[in-house]
Amino acid sequence: MHDTPSFTDHYGALQVDFECDARRLELAYHYFAKLYHPDSGATANIEKFSEVVSAYKVLRDPVARAEYDEIYVATLGRPRPAANADLGQGLNGSVALNDAETHDRILSQLYKRRRENALSPGIVGWLLEESLGCTESQFEFHAWYLKSKGLMEITEDGTFAITVEGVDYVIARLRKEEEKKLLAAPAAYEGNGARGEAREQD
């Protein structure tokens, strides 16, 4: 009796969607290869580095990927496409205010991810970077700030995830925004009422 070959989740190794394109596949490979490379210091991981290299070798080849996809679907089933919210850009104001807004967007995305995927709460850095439309060095600044504040952390898989403090921050921010709306609502109502009385007098 022959042993059944063990299954390896190449998409999981690269943290990409089952239907990702070649560009995203390459971005993920370079990100994790750099992260786990033996010369990367604290993040070096030879085992994970080998998994990333093996995964990329299979998935970058259209023929090999098609053959692997059949095994993947037979083993795990066809997964639903990952829903990644657009973090957007094109913000106005000073650089500091722009950064503050970017931080809020990153935390909102990480909050959503942890809320919907408690067992896999992390998002790969290149995906956040690509969604924000920022450069690698710009994202490193945002990541440094949020990690230093204790609002974001790096998981064992090398992905970024929101912390308890980060969750509290997002909730507190949303509460403040809701309070502002409630305070503004009566003023707007009174203004409309005054305009209505003026029209009646005319």
Contacts in CASP RR format, 6 or more apart in sequence:
PFRMAT RR
TARGET T0000
AUTHOR 0000-0000-0000
METHOD contacts of the structure
MODEL  1
MHDTPSFTDHYGALQVDFECDARRLELAYHYFAKLYHPDSGATANIEKFS
EVVSAYKVLRDPVARAEYDEIYVATLGRPRPAANADLGQGLNGSVALNDA
ETHDRILSQLYKRRRENALSPGIVGWLLEESLGCTESQFEFHAWYLKSKG
LMEITEDGTFAITVEGVDYVIARLRKEEEKKLLAAPAAYEGNGARGEARE
QD
7 71 0 8 1.000
7 75 0 8 1.000
8 51 0 8 1.000
8 54 0 8 1.000
8 55 0 8 1.000
9 72 0 8 1.000
9 76 0 8 1.000
10 54 0 8 1.000
10 55 0 8 1.000
10 58 0 8 1.000
10 59 0 8 1.000
10 68 0 8 1.000
10 72 0 8 1.000
11 17 0 8 1.000
11 18 0 8 1.000
11 20 0 8 1.000
11 55 0 8 1.000
11 59 0 8 1.000
11 72 0 8 1.000
12 55 0 8 1.000
13 32 0 8 1.000
13 48 0 8 1.000
13 51 0 8 1.000
13 52 0 8 1.000
13 54 0 8 1.000
13 55 0 8 1.000
14 25 0 8 1.000
14 28 0 8 1.000
14 29 0 8 1.000
14 32 0 8 1.000
14 52 0 8 1.000
14 55 0 8 1.000
14 56 0 8 1.000
14 59 0 8 1.000
15 28 0 8 1.000
15 32 0 8 1.000
15 124 0 8 1.000
15 127 0 8 1.000
15 157 0 8 1.000
15 159 0 8 1.000
16 24 0 8 1.000
16 25 0 8 1.000
16 28 0 8 1.000
17 24 0 8 1.000
17 79 0 8 1.000
17 81 0 8 1.000
17 82 0 8 1.000
18 69 0 8 1.000
18 72 0 8 1.000
18 78 0 8 1.000
18 79 0 8 1.000
18 81 0 8 1.000
19 81 0 8 1.000
20 28 0 8 1.000
22 60 0 8 1.000
24 130 0 8 1.000
25 56 0 8 1.000
25 59 0 8 1.000
25 60 0 8 1.000
26 60 0 8 1.000
27 126 0 8 1.000
27 130 0 8 1.000
28 124 0 8 1.000
28 126 0 8 1.000
29 52 0 8 1.000
29 55 0 8 1.000
29 56 0 8 1.000
29 60 0 8 1.000
30 126 0 8 1.000
31 124 0 8 1.000
31 125 0 8 1.000
31 126 0 8 1.000
32 48 0 8 1.000
32 49 0 8 1.000
32 52 0 8 1.000
32 124 0 8 1.000
32 158 0 8 1.000
33 49 0 8 1.000
33 52 0 8 1.000
33 53 0 8 1.000
33 56 0 8 1.000
34 40 0 8 1.000
35 43 0 8 1.000
35 158 0 8 1.000
36 43 0 8 1.000
36 44 0 8 1.000
36 45 0 8 1.000
36 46 0 8 1.000
36 48 0 8 1.000
36 49 0 8 1.000
36 52 0 8 1.000
37 44 0 8 1.000
37 49 0 8 1.000
38 44 0 8 1.000
38 46 0 8 1.000
38 49 0 8 1.000
43 158 0 8 1.000
57 64 0 8 1.000
58 64 0 8 1.000
58 65 0 8 1.000
58 68 0 8 1.000
59 65 0 8 1.000
59 68 0 8 1.000
84 109 0 8 1.000
84 123 0 8 1.000
84 127 0 8 1.000
84 131 0 8 1.000
85 108 0 8 1.000
85 109 0 8 1.000
85 112 0 8 1.000
85 131 0 8 1.000
86 131 0 8 1.000
87 102 0 8 1.000
87 105 0 8 1.000
87 106 0 8 1.000
87 109 0 8 1.000
87 128 0 8 1.000
87 131 0 8 1.000
87 132 0 8 1.000
88 105 0 8 1.000
88 131 0 8 1.000
88 132 0 8 1.000
88 133 0 8 1.000
89 132 0 8 1.000
89 133 0 8 1.000
89 134 0 8 1.000
91 97 0 8 1.000
91 98 0 8 1.000
91 101 0 8 1.000
91 102 0 8 1.000
92 98 0 8 1.000
99 141 0 8 1.000
99 142 0 8 1.000
99 145 0 8 1.000
102 132 0 8 1.000
102 134 0 8 1.000
102 142 0 8 1.000
103 142 0 8 1.000
103 145 0 8 1.000
103 146 0 8 1.000
103 151 0 8 1.000
104 170 0 8 1.000
104 173 0 8 1.000
105 132 0 8 1.000
106 128 0 8 1.000
106 132 0 8 1.000
106 142 0 8 1.000
106 146 0 8 1.000
106 152 0 8 1.000
107 146 0 8 1.000
107 151 0 8 1.000
107 152 0 8 1.000
107 162 0 8 1.000
107 166 0 8 1.000
107 169 0 8 1.000
107 170 0 8 1.000
108 170 0 8 1.000
109 123 0 8 1.000
109 128 0 8 1.000
109 131 0 8 1.000
110 121 0 8 1.000
110 122 0 8 1.000
110 123 0 8 1.000
110 152 0 8 1.000
110 160 0 8 1.000
110 161 0 8 1.000
110 162 0 8 1.000
110 166 0 8 1.000
111 162 0 8 1.000
111 166 0 8 1.000
111 167 0 8 1.000
111 170 0 8 1.000
113 121 0 8 1.000
113 122 0 8 1.000
113 123 0 8 1.000
113 161 0 8 1.000
113 162 0 8 1.000
114 121 0 8 1.000
114 122 0 8 1.000
114 161 0 8 1.000
114 162 0 8 1.000
114 167 0 8 1.000
121 155 0 8 1.000
121 161 0 8 1.000
121 162 0 8 1.000
122 155 0 8 1.000
122 157 0 8 1.000
122 159 0 8 1.000
122 160 0 8 1.000
122 161 0 8 1.000
123 159 0 8 1.000
123 160 0 8 1.000
123 161 0 8 1.000
124 158 0 8 1.000
124 159 0 8 1.000
124 160 0 8 1.000
125 139 0 8 1.000
125 143 0 8 1.000
125 159 0 8 1.000
125 160 0 8 1.000
128 139 0 8 1.000
128 160 0 8 1.000
129 135 0 8 1.000
129 136 0 8 1.000
129 139 0 8 1.000
132 138 0 8 1.000
132 139 0 8 1.000
132 142 0 8 1.000
134 142 0 8 1.000
143 152 0 8 1.000
143 160 0 8 1.000
146 152 0 8 1.000
147 153 0 8 1.000
147 154 0 8 1.000
149 165 0 8 1.000
150 163 0 8 1.000
150 165 0 8 1.000
150 166 0 8 1.000
151 162 0 8 1.000
151 163 0 8 1.000
151 165 0 8 1.000
151 166 0 8 1.000
151 169 0 8 1.000
152 160 0 8 1.000
152 161 0 8 1.000
152 162 0 8 1.000
152 163 0 8 1.000
152 166 0 8 1.000
153 160 0 8 1.000
153 161 0 8 1.000
153 162 0 8 1.000
153 163 0 8 1.000
154 160 0 8 1.000
154 161 0 8 1.000
155 161 0 8 1.000
162 170 0 8 1.000
END
